[in-house]
Structure formats: C-alpha cells, structure tokens
Amino acid sequence: MGRSDNMMLYVNEIKKRLNDFCLQEVGRTCNMLELTFQSSKNTSSISEILHIQSPFRIMCDNHLITSDRDIYIMHGEDAEKFSYFSTERNSEFDFVVNSKQQLFKNAVVSDVRISSHRDIMIEMNNALSVIVVECFNNVTEDDDESWRFFRHHSDMPHIVCYRDYITEE
C-alpha cells in the first residue's frame, strides 16, 4: 500500500480492537518489545499484538519500572552468560518483567493515543495501578519501522508506523 497518515483513523481502529482487552503478556525478541492483549470478557483466542522496535518505557503509577535500556543491562553477576539476544533472558528488563507479571496480567486497556510525532501510548488499569507503555518514534530512515499493531494469526492488515507516516500493510 502507499503512504498514508490518517492518524485518527488508526487511533480509532486500535482503540476499537483493544476495547475491553487486557494485557496478557509482556515479552521481547532481542530488543523488540512484544505486548500481547486478549479479551477480558471471554476466552476468545483472538490476540492483538503490539511490536515496538523503538525506545520505550513502561510506567506504573507515574513511576518508571523498566525501559528499552534495561534490555542491555545484566541482572545478577554472571557476565559470562549475559547477552541481550540470549535465550537466557537475564537482563534487568527480563527480571523486572518477570517479577511484575501479577501487575501486568489482566490490566485492562483504558486509552490509546498517538502523538503528532507518531509516538504511541497505551494506558491500562488494574485493581490497584495505572500502567502506561510509551513508544517513541525515533527512526531516522524512511523505511525503518517504529511499531506495528496486528491481530495474531489473521489476514487483517497490520498498522505500521514509519518515520513520517502510519500505514496498513
């Protein structure tokens, strides 16, 4: 598809698809953040996924709990086994995410915003906290991808953010 950037159309589409969805998993592949959302109302197998390939941070009640930088920081003292792309998953990011699973699990999406710079913010609430995931669109090449939103195992078009525009692919 050609270039597009009708941001409100994409914000509304993402909001609609995440309505009554909750965060099921926070994970990563190398340095790409993966957020998996599923319906909070039924046991549907539909999963909506947000892949973030740009700098990000995860906040809880206005306090930073982890960010993309933590992926590159070793947790513990075994430097021999540390590598951010390792299957050991022994970065500070991995430690924080694993220790906060109860906080993340079932946090219901309450808002989605995309800034004029195409940064994306997803706000979620659980019984005790407000969790916010922010991705900062800081790619410098036209064809570099900042983030991608899609339905898992579906032919639906992906909503993809590049440096200067958002489009469907």
C-alpha positions in Angstrom: 0.0 0.0 0.0 1.0 3.6 -0.5 1.9 6.1 2.1 -0.8 7.2 4.5 -1.1 9.1 7.7 -4.6 9.4 8.8 -3.6 9.1 12.4 -7.1 9.5 13.9 -8.3 6.6 11.7 -5.5 4.4 13.1 -6.0 5.5 16.7 -9.7 4.7 16.4 -9.0 1.3 14.8 -6.5 0.4 17.6 -8.9 1.6 20.3 -11.8 -0.3 18.8 -9.7 -3.5 18.6 -8.4 -3.1 22.1 -11.7 -2.2 23.7 -12.2 -4.5 26.7 -8.9 -6.2 26.1 -6.3 -6.8 28.7 -2.6 -7.2 28.8 -1.8 -10.9 28.8 2.0 -10.9 28.2 5.0 -8.6 28.2 7.9 -10.1 26.3 10.6 -9.4 23.9 12.6 -10.8 20.9 16.1 -9.5 21.2 15.5 -5.8 21.7 11.9 -5.7 20.3 9.2 -5.3 22.9 6.1 -7.6 22.4 2.8 -6.8 24.1 0.0 -9.4 23.8 -3.6 -8.4 24.5 -6.7 -10.6 24.8 -10.3 -10.0 25.5 -11.2 -9.6 29.2 -14.8 -10.7 28.6 -14.4 -14.1 27.1 -12.0 -16.9 26.3 -11.6 -15.9 22.7 -8.3 -17.0 21.1 -8.0 -13.6 19.4 -4.8 -11.8 20.3 -3.9 -8.3 19.4 -0.1 -7.7 19.3 2.0 -4.5 19.5 5.6 -4.9 18.5 7.8 -2.0 19.5 11.1 -1.5 17.8 11.9 2.0 19.1 12.8 3.3 22.5 10.0 2.5 25.0 9.3 2.8 28.7 6.8 1.1 31.0 5.4 3.2 33.8 3.3 2.2 36.8 1.5 4.9 38.7 3.8 7.6 37.1 7.0 5.8 38.1 9.3 4.2 35.6 9.6 0.5 36.2 11.6 -0.5 33.0 12.6 0.6 29.6 14.4 -0.5 26.5 17.8 0.4 28.1 17.3 -2.3 30.7 17.5 -4.9 28.0 21.2 -4.1 27.7 21.9 -4.3 31.4 22.8 -7.6 33.0 20.8 -8.7 36.0 22.9 -10.6 38.5 26.6 -11.3 38.4 27.1 -13.9 35.7 28.6 -11.8 32.9 29.6 -14.9 31.1 26.0 -15.8 30.2 24.8 -12.2 29.5 23.7 -11.1 26.1 20.6 -9.2 25.3 19.8 -11.6 22.5 20.4 -14.7 24.6 17.8 -17.2 25.3 18.9 -17.0 29.0 16.8 -13.8 29.3 18.9 -12.5 32.1 18.7 -8.7 31.6 17.4 -6.2 34.1 14.3 -5.8 31.8 13.6 -9.6 31.9 14.0 -9.6 35.7 11.6 -6.6 36.1 9.0 -8.1 33.7 9.1 -11.5 35.4 8.8 -10.0 38.8 5.8 -7.8 37.8 3.7 -10.4 36.0 0.9 -10.0 38.5 0.9 -6.3 38.0 0.7 -6.6 34.2 -1.6 -9.6 33.9 -5.2 -8.5 33.2 -4.6 -4.8 33.2 -7.4 -3.6 31.0 -6.7 -1.1 28.2 -8.3 2.3 29.1 -6.8 4.6 26.4 -4.6 4.6 23.3 -3.0 7.8 22.0 -0.7 8.6 19.1 1.1 11.9 19.2 1.8 14.2 16.2 5.2 12.6 16.1 3.6 9.1 15.9 4.7 8.1 19.4 2.2 5.5 20.7 0.9 5.4 24.3 -1.3 2.6 25.7 -2.8 3.1 29.2 -4.1 0.2 31.2 -5.7 -0.2 34.6 -5.9 -3.0 37.1 -7.4 -3.0 40.6 -4.5 -1.1 42.1 -2.5 0.7 39.4 -2.3 2.5 36.2 0.2 1.1 33.7 1.4 3.1 30.7 3.5 1.8 27.9 5.1 4.5 25.7 6.9 4.1 22.4 8.9 6.9 21.0 9.1 7.1 17.2 12.7 8.0 16.7 13.6 6.2 13.5 15.8 8.2 11.0 15.4 6.2 7.8 12.1 6.4 5.8 11.7 2.6 5.7 12.6 1.9 9.3 9.7 0.6 11.4 9.0 2.1 14.8 6.0 0.0 15.9 3.5 -2.5 14.4 0.0 -3.4 15.6 -1.7 -6.6 14.3 -4.0 -9.4 15.1 -2.2 -12.7 15.7 -2.8 -15.4 13.1 -5.0 -13.2 11.0 -5.0 -11.8 7.4 -6.1 -8.4 8.7 -3.7 -5.6 7.6 -1.1 -4.6 10.1 -1.0 -1.0 11.2 2.6 0.1 10.9 4.4 3.2 12.0 7.4 4.5 10.0 9.4 7.7 10.5 6.9 10.1 8.8 3.7 8.1 8.4 1.5 5.3 9.6 0.0 2.9 7.1 -1.6 -0.5 6.7 0.3 -3.4 5.2 
